[in-house]
Amino acid sequence: MELIERVSSTIKKFNMFPGGGRVLIGLSGGPDSVCLTIILDKLKGDLDISLSAVYIDHGLRPEETGKEAEFCRSFCKERGINFIEESVNVKEHAEEGGINLQEAARELRYQKLEEISARTGTEYIALGHNADDQAETVLMRLFKGAGMKGLTGIPPVRDRIIRPLIETERKDIEEFLLRNVRAYCNTPLQPPYMVDSSNLKEKYYRNWLRLSLMSEIRKKDPAVVREIARTAEILRDEDEYLEIIVTKTLMRLFSRKSDGTIELFLTPLEGIEKPILRRLLRRAVDAAKGLRGISFTNIEDIIDLIRNGKAGDSIDLPKEIRVIKEYSILKISTLKHIKIAKYKLEPPCDILIRETGAVIQAVYEERGANLPDKKEEVLLDSELLKFPLKVRPRVAGDHFYPAGFGKKKKLQDFFVDEKVPRDMRDSVPLVLSGDDIVWVAGFRADERFTATDKTEKVLRLIITKQ
């Protein structure tokens, strides 16, 4: 089958251009992106697509990029393809993020492609990854200990990003360009594409794998690329099936989710088998953008906490992420441990607890004040209080007489009974008269200071949480 027909078959197989539309091609001038551009240009009528192409200068090879950009510009002009030239500062990004140049280049490249696509209103971003790239990616991840999801390799379609050459081997691409240079290219170059010198340096892991390891494997197994790509496709199908199960299960697990925190119900989690549990935790973590980047080892640590930890136990992970096993939920958060400061409270007044954003309001009322119907409010007998009242966090040895309980109780035991997570106990404001706790704000008043129907001057305290 002619290469154009094979690529057309891949496009149909993965439904890459449903309904047609505008396409932005990542054009580096190398054989893959040149071949991709030629084939999409040839198929644009059948696919009902229009093309633009962008060359991105990473600032790493100043002696070569000028020629590459000029080649891409002329190449697009021959075909009437809108050409865009952009640049990014990879070295600066690598230094700021503490990552290697290749990782920094990849991050910036995708960011720039998304930015240009949004600016120009294109529906698809087409990249030139081929079957060899797929095989190399699978091997790299295998050597680094990836699970099934990692071994699915490069997705043919991900959101708006499509890869029409993903089932085409590099040797077939280069052969196609050399054989059809006169038919498809007016360029005087032989071969009709640019060669990135950095791709020839074995100091980069992927280059070593491609130039040395894969070269040796091919001597024993010429079909190795096709075989690895087929394995990745099988794993991708199985992975997609498992993800459907995960999605259905995850819907009943979320208790609460924000950018930096997720809370999952513990009871279902504890009964889920480990292969599915790993995926559930990974998906849940990825759903909160402040938590992304947790490793396989971290996931195993979380599972151990779920299976073997006690209520109140926690573990600290990289990037200041803390996982807490509470009484009924598992909480994963980037929020730091909060301990409130000390404050004075001289009614009538409002005070802001800066560490948590909570506000305590104190107002006087006359005898017969309406009784509160929620824990966030309390009525105290002001004649029994010493002013100014104090607000502080817990200290060792704290105790009080919880209203309705009838006897002295350690604050620590009260928190346990109320199922207040250990990680949150220092953020609970305690209101004191002298040395006596009169209100555990948001939970319970002290019985000795609670207003009765005989109280002449009532102090109403209200806490409003952020």
C-alpha positions as CSV (number, residue, x, y, z in Angstrom):
1,M,0.0,0.0,0.0
2,E,1.3,3.5,-0.9
3,L,2.4,5.5,2.1
4,I,-0.3,8.1,1.6
5,E,-3.0,5.4,1.6
6,R,-1.6,3.9,4.8
7,V,-1.6,7.3,6.6
8,S,-5.1,7.9,5.3
9,S,-6.1,4.5,6.8
10,T,-4.5,5.5,10.2
11,I,-6.4,8.8,10.1
12,K,-9.7,7.0,9.6
13,K,-8.9,4.3,12.1
14,F,-8.5,6.8,14.9
15,N,-11.1,9.3,13.6
16,M,-8.5,12.1,13.7
17,F,-10.5,14.7,11.8
18,P,-14.2,14.3,12.6
19,G,-16.0,16.8,10.5
20,G,-12.8,18.4,9.1
21,G,-11.5,21.8,10.2
22,R,-8.4,23.9,10.6
23,V,-5.1,22.1,11.3
24,L,-1.9,23.5,12.8
25,I,1.2,21.4,11.9
26,G,4.3,21.3,14.1
27,L,6.9,21.7,11.3
28,S,10.6,21.3,12.3
29,G,12.0,20.7,8.8
30,G,12.9,17.2,9.7
31,P,11.7,14.2,7.7
32,D,8.7,13.3,9.9
33,S,7.1,16.8,9.9
34,V,8.0,17.3,6.2
35,C,6.3,14.0,5.3
36,L,3.3,14.8,7.5
37,T,2.9,18.2,5.8
38,I,3.1,16.7,2.3
39,I,0.6,14.0,3.0
40,L,-1.9,16.3,4.8
41,D,-1.6,18.7,1.9
42,K,-2.3,15.9,-0.5
43,L,-5.3,14.7,1.5
44,K,-6.8,18.0,2.6
45,G,-9.6,17.9,0.0
46,D,-10.7,14.5,1.1
47,L,-10.4,15.3,4.8
48,D,-12.0,18.8,4.4
49,I,-9.1,20.5,6.3
50,S,-7.1,23.7,5.9
51,L,-3.5,23.9,6.9
52,S,-1.1,26.2,8.8
53,A,2.4,25.3,10.0
54,V,4.6,26.6,12.8
55,Y,8.3,26.4,13.3
56,I,9.4,26.8,16.9
57,D,13.0,27.8,17.6
58,H,14.1,26.4,21.0
59,G,17.2,28.7,21.2
60,L,19.5,25.7,21.5
61,R,21.1,25.5,18.1
62,P,21.6,29.1,16.8
63,E,23.9,28.0,14.0
64,E,21.2,25.7,12.5
65,T,17.8,27.2,13.3
66,G,18.1,30.0,10.8
67,K,18.4,27.6,7.9
68,E,15.7,25.4,9.2
69,A,13.2,28.3,9.5
70,E,14.0,29.5,6.0
71,F,13.6,25.9,4.7
72,C,10.2,25.6,6.4
73,R,9.1,29.0,5.2
74,S,10.0,28.2,1.5
75,F,8.5,24.7,1.9
76,C,5.1,26.2,3.0
77,K,5.2,28.9,0.4
78,E,5.4,26.3,-2.3
79,R,2.2,24.8,-1.1
80,G,0.3,27.9,-0.1
81,I,0.3,26.9,3.6
82,N,0.2,29.7,6.1
83,F,3.6,29.7,7.9
84,I,4.2,30.9,11.5
85,E,7.6,31.2,13.2
86,E,7.9,31.3,17.0
87,S,10.7,31.0,19.6
88,V,11.0,29.8,23.2
89,N,13.7,30.1,25.8
90,V,14.4,26.5,26.8
91,K,17.5,27.1,28.9
92,E,15.8,29.7,31.1
93,H,12.8,27.4,31.6
94,A,15.0,24.4,32.5
95,E,16.9,26.5,35.1
96,E,13.7,27.9,36.6
97,G,12.0,24.5,36.8
98,G,15.1,22.4,37.7
99,I,14.5,20.1,34.8
100,N,16.7,18.9,31.9
101,L,16.8,20.6,28.5
102,Q,14.8,17.9,26.7
103,E,12.0,18.0,29.3
104,A,12.0,21.8,29.2
105,A,11.9,21.9,25.4
106,R,8.9,19.5,25.4
107,E,6.9,21.5,27.9
108,L,7.5,24.8,26.1
109,R,6.8,23.3,22.7
110,Y,3.4,22.0,23.7
111,Q,2.6,25.2,25.5
112,K,3.4,27.3,22.5
113,L,1.5,25.0,20.1
114,E,-1.6,25.3,22.3
115,E,-1.2,29.1,22.5
116,I,-0.8,29.4,18.7
117,S,-3.7,27.1,18.1
118,A,-6.0,29.1,20.4
119,R,-4.8,32.4,18.8
120,T,-5.3,31.2,15.2
121,G,-8.5,29.3,15.9
122,T,-7.4,25.9,14.7
123,E,-9.2,22.8,15.8
124,Y,-6.3,20.3,15.5
125,I,-2.6,20.2,16.2
126,A,-0.8,17.6,14.0
127,L,2.5,16.3,15.1
128,G,5.0,14.0,13.2
129,H,5.5,11.2,15.8
130,N,6.0,7.9,14.0
131,A,6.1,4.2,14.8
132,D,9.8,4.3,15.7
133,D,9.1,7.1,18.2
134,Q,6.3,4.9,19.6
135,A,8.7,1.9,20.1
136,E,11.4,4.0,21.6
137,T,9.0,5.6,24.1
138,V,7.6,2.2,25.1
139,L,11.1,0.9,25.7
140,M,12.2,4.0,27.7
141,R,9.2,3.7,29.9
142,L,9.7,0.0,30.4
143,F,13.3,0.5,31.5
144,K,12.1,3.1,34.0
145,G,9.5,0.9,35.5
146,A,6.2,2.1,34.0
147,G,2.9,0.3,34.5
148,M,0.4,-0.5,31.8
149,K,-0.6,3.1,31.2
150,G,3.0,4.1,30.5
151,L,3.5,1.2,28.2
152,T,0.6,2.3,26.0
153,G,3.1,4.8,24.6
154,I,2.2,7.9,22.6
155,P,-1.5,8.3,22.1
156,P,-2.5,8.6,18.4
157,V,-5.2,11.2,19.5
158,R,-5.1,13.2,22.7
159,D,-7.6,16.0,23.0
160,R,-6.9,18.1,19.9
161,I,-3.5,16.7,19.3
162,I,-3.3,14.1,16.4
163,R,-0.4,12.0,15.1
164,P,-1.2,10.6,11.6
165,L,2.2,9.0,11.2
166,I,2.1,7.0,14.4
167,E,1.8,3.7,12.5
168,T,4.4,4.5,9.9
169,E,8.1,3.5,10.4
170,R,10.8,6.1,10.0
171,K,12.5,4.1,7.2
172,D,9.3,4.3,5.1
173,I,9.0,8.0,5.7
174,E,12.6,8.7,4.5
175,E,12.1,6.3,1.5
176,F,8.9,8.1,0.6
177,L,10.6,11.5,0.6
178,L,13.6,10.4,-1.4
179,R,11.4,8.5,-4.0
180,N,9.0,11.4,-4.4
181,V,11.3,14.4,-4.1
182,R,10.5,15.6,-7.6
183,A,6.7,15.0,-7.3
184,Y,6.3,16.7,-3.9
185,C,9.3,19.0,-3.4
186,N,10.9,21.8,-5.3
187,T,13.7,22.1,-2.8
188,P,17.2,21.5,-4.1
189,L,18.1,19.6,-0.9
190,Q,19.1,16.0,-1.1
191,P,17.5,14.5,1.0
192,P,14.6,17.0,0.9
193,Y,14.6,17.8,4.6
194,M,16.8,19.2,7.3
195,V,18.8,17.2,9.8
196,D,18.9,18.3,13.5
197,S,22.4,17.7,14.6
198,S,21.3,17.1,18.2
199,N,19.5,13.9,17.1
200,L,22.9,12.4,16.2
201,K,24.4,12.8,19.7
202,E,24.2,9.7,21.9
203,K,24.5,11.7,25.1
204,Y,20.7,12.0,25.1
205,Y,19.0,8.8,26.3
206,R,16.5,8.6,23.5
207,N,19.2,9.1,20.9
208,W,21.3,6.3,22.4
209,L,18.4,4.0,22.5
210,R,17.6,4.8,18.8
211,L,21.1,4.8,17.4
212,S,22.7,2.0,19.4
213,L,20.2,-0.3,21.1
214,M,17.4,-0.3,18.5
215,S,20.0,-0.7,15.8
216,E,21.3,-3.9,17.5
217,I,17.8,-5.3,18.1
218,R,16.9,-4.8,14.5
219,K,19.8,-7.1,13.4
220,K,18.0,-9.9,15.2
221,D,14.4,-8.8,14.7
222,P,13.8,-6.5,11.7
223,A,10.1,-6.2,12.7
224,V,10.8,-5.0,16.2
225,V,9.2,-1.5,15.7
226,R,6.0,-3.0,14.3
227,E,5.8,-5.6,17.1
228,I,6.4,-3.1,19.9
229,A,3.8,-0.7,18.4
230,R,1.3,-3.6,18.2
231,T,1.9,-4.4,21.9
232,A,1.4,-0.8,22.8
233,E,-2.0,-0.8,20.9
234,I,-3.1,-3.9,22.7
235,L,-2.2,-2.4,26.1
236,R,-3.9,0.8,25.1
237,D,-7.2,-1.0,24.3
238,E,-7.0,-2.8,27.7
239,D,-6.1,0.4,29.5
240,E,-9.1,2.2,28.0
241,Y,-11.4,-0.7,29.2
242,L,-10.0,-0.4,32.8
243,E,-10.3,3.4,32.7
244,I,-14.1,2.9,32.0
245,I,-14.3,0.8,35.2
246,V,-12.2,3.5,37.1
247,T,-14.5,6.3,35.9
248,K,-17.6,4.5,37.1
249,T,-16.1,3.7,40.4
250,L,-14.6,7.2,41.0
251,M,-18.0,8.8,40.7
252,R,-19.0,7.3,44.1
253,L,-15.7,8.0,45.8
254,F,-15.3,11.8,45.7
255,S,-16.3,13.5,48.9
256,R,-14.9,16.9,47.9
257,K,-12.4,18.3,45.4
258,S,-10.6,21.6,44.8
259,D,-7.4,22.6,43.0
260,G,-5.2,21.7,46.0
261,T,-7.3,19.1,47.9
262,I,-9.2,15.9,47.2
263,E,-11.3,13.9,49.7
264,L,-12.3,10.3,49.0
265,F,-14.7,8.1,51.0
266,L,-12.6,5.5,52.8
267,T,-15.1,2.6,53.0
268,P,-15.2,1.9,49.3
269,L,-11.4,2.5,48.9
270,E,-10.5,-0.1,51.6
271,G,-12.3,-2.8,49.6
272,I,-10.9,-2.1,46.1
273,E,-8.3,-4.5,44.7
274,K,-4.8,-2.9,44.3
275,P,-4.6,-2.8,40.4
276,I,-7.8,-0.7,40.3
277,L,-7.0,1.2,43.4
278,R,-3.7,2.4,41.9
279,R,-5.6,3.8,38.9
280,L,-8.2,5.4,41.1
281,L,-5.7,7.2,43.2
282,R,-3.8,8.3,40.1
283,R,-6.9,9.6,38.4
284,A,-8.1,11.3,41.6
285,V,-4.7,13.0,42.1
286,D,-4.6,14.2,38.5
287,A,-8.0,15.7,38.9
288,A,-6.5,18.3,41.4
289,K,-3.9,20.2,39.5
290,G,-1.9,21.1,42.6
291,L,-1.3,17.4,43.3
292,R,0.0,16.2,39.9
293,G,3.4,14.6,39.7
294,I,3.0,12.0,42.4
295,S,5.1,8.9,41.6
296,F,4.4,5.2,41.6
297,T,6.2,4.9,45.0
298,N,4.0,7.6,46.4
299,I,0.8,5.8,45.3
300,E,2.1,2.6,47.0
301,D,2.6,4.6,50.2
302,I,-0.9,6.0,50.0
303,I,-2.3,2.4,49.6
304,D,-0.3,1.3,52.6
305,L,-1.9,4.2,54.6
306,I,-5.4,3.2,53.5
307,R,-4.9,-0.5,54.3
308,N,-2.8,-0.3,57.5
309,G,-3.0,3.3,58.9
310,K,-5.2,4.4,61.8
311,A,-7.6,7.3,61.8
312,G,-5.5,10.5,62.1
313,D,-2.3,8.9,60.6
314,S,-0.7,10.9,57.8
315,I,2.2,10.7,55.4
316,D,4.2,13.5,53.7
317,L,5.0,13.3,50.0
318,P,7.2,15.5,47.8
319,K,5.9,19.0,46.7
320,E,4.5,19.6,50.2
321,I,1.7,17.1,49.7
322,R,0.2,15.5,52.8
323,V,-2.1,12.5,52.8
324,I,-4.3,12.1,55.9
325,K,-6.4,9.1,56.8
326,E,-9.4,10.6,58.7
327,Y,-12.3,8.8,60.2
328,S,-14.4,8.4,57.1
329,I,-12.3,10.0,54.3
330,L,-8.9,10.0,52.8
331,K,-7.6,13.6,52.3
332,I,-4.8,14.4,49.9
333,S,-3.8,18.1,50.0
334,T,-1.1,20.6,49.3
335,L,-2.5,22.8,52.1
336,K,0.0,23.2,54.9
337,H,-0.6,22.4,58.5
338,I,-2.4,25.4,60.1
339,K,-1.9,26.6,63.6
340,I,-3.8,29.8,64.5
341,A,-2.2,32.7,66.5
342,K,-3.5,34.3,69.7
343,Y,-6.1,37.0,69.6
344,K,-8.1,39.2,72.1
345,L,-11.9,39.5,72.0
346,E,-13.6,42.5,73.5
347,P,-17.3,42.5,72.7
348,P,-19.0,43.8,70.8
349,C,-16.6,43.1,67.9
350,D,-15.6,41.0,64.9
351,I,-12.2,39.4,64.8
352,L,-10.6,37.8,61.8
353,I,-8.6,34.5,62.3
354,R,-6.0,35.3,59.7
355,E,-4.6,31.8,59.4
356,T,-7.9,30.2,58.4
357,G,-10.0,33.2,57.2
358,A,-12.7,32.4,59.8
359,V,-14.4,35.4,61.5
360,I,-15.7,35.3,65.2
361,Q,-18.5,37.8,65.9
362,A,-19.3,38.8,69.5
363,V,-22.5,40.7,70.2
364,Y,-24.5,41.4,73.5
365,E,-28.2,40.5,73.7
366,E,-30.8,40.8,76.4
367,R,-32.5,38.1,78.4
368,G,-34.6,35.7,76.2
369,A,-32.3,35.7,73.2
370,N,-33.2,33.2,70.5
371,L,-31.4,29.9,71.1
372,P,-28.8,29.0,68.4
373,D,-29.7,26.1,66.1
374,K,-26.3,25.2,64.9
375,K,-22.8,24.6,66.2
376,E,-21.4,27.8,64.7
377,E,-23.2,29.8,67.4
378,V,-23.3,29.8,71.2
379,L,-24.9,31.8,74.0
380,L,-22.8,32.6,77.1
381,D,-23.6,34.3,80.4
382,S,-21.5,37.5,80.2
383,E,-21.6,38.0,83.9
384,L,-19.5,34.8,84.4
385,L,-16.8,35.9,81.9
386,K,-13.6,37.8,82.4
387,F,-12.9,40.3,79.7
388,P,-11.2,40.6,77.3
389,L,-11.7,37.1,76.2
390,K,-8.8,35.3,74.6
391,V,-8.6,33.2,71.5
392,R,-5.8,30.7,71.0
393,P,-5.0,27.2,69.6
394,R,-5.0,24.1,71.8
395,V,-2.1,23.4,74.2
396,A,-1.2,20.2,76.1
397,G,-3.5,19.5,79.0
398,D,-6.4,21.6,77.8
399,H,-9.8,20.5,79.2
400,F,-13.3,21.8,79.6
401,Y,-16.9,20.8,80.6
402,P,-18.7,20.2,77.3
403,A,-22.3,21.4,77.4
404,G,-24.7,18.4,77.8
405,F,-21.9,16.1,79.0
406,G,-21.9,17.1,82.6
407,K,-18.3,16.4,83.6
408,K,-14.8,17.5,82.9
409,K,-13.2,16.2,79.6
410,K,-9.8,16.4,78.0
411,L,-9.9,18.5,74.8
412,Q,-7.8,15.7,73.1
413,D,-10.5,13.2,73.9
414,F,-13.2,15.6,72.8
415,F,-11.5,16.0,69.4
416,V,-11.3,12.2,69.0
417,D,-15.0,11.8,69.8
418,E,-15.9,14.6,67.4
419,K,-13.7,13.0,64.8
420,V,-11.7,16.1,64.2
421,P,-8.6,15.1,62.2
422,R,-5.3,15.6,63.9
423,D,-4.1,17.8,61.1
424,M,-6.9,20.2,61.7
425,R,-6.9,20.5,65.5
426,D,-4.4,23.3,65.7
427,S,-6.7,25.4,63.5
428,V,-9.8,25.2,65.8
429,P,-10.1,28.5,67.8
430,L,-10.6,28.1,71.5
431,V,-12.3,31.0,73.3
432,L,-11.1,31.5,76.9
433,S,-12.2,33.5,79.9
434,G,-9.1,33.8,82.0
435,D,-7.7,30.2,81.9
436,D,-11.0,28.5,81.2
437,I,-12.1,27.4,77.8
438,V,-15.7,28.7,77.3
439,W,-16.2,27.7,73.7
440,V,-14.5,25.2,71.3
441,A,-15.5,27.4,68.3
442,G,-17.7,25.6,65.9
443,F,-18.2,22.6,68.2
444,R,-19.3,23.0,71.8
445,A,-19.5,25.5,74.7
446,D,-18.4,24.9,78.3
447,E,-21.5,24.1,80.4
448,R,-20.3,26.3,83.3
449,F,-20.6,29.4,81.1
450,T,-23.6,28.7,79.0
451,A,-26.5,31.1,79.2
452,T,-29.8,30.0,80.8
453,D,-33.3,31.5,80.8
454,K,-32.2,33.4,83.9
455,T,-29.2,35.1,82.3
456,E,-29.7,38.9,82.2
457,K,-27.0,39.8,79.7
458,V,-26.2,37.3,77.0
459,L,-23.1,37.2,74.9
460,R,-23.7,35.6,71.5
461,L,-20.6,34.2,69.7
462,I,-20.8,33.3,66.0
463,I,-18.0,31.8,63.9
464,T,-18.2,32.1,60.2
465,K,-15.8,29.8,58.4
466,Q,-14.3,30.6,55.0
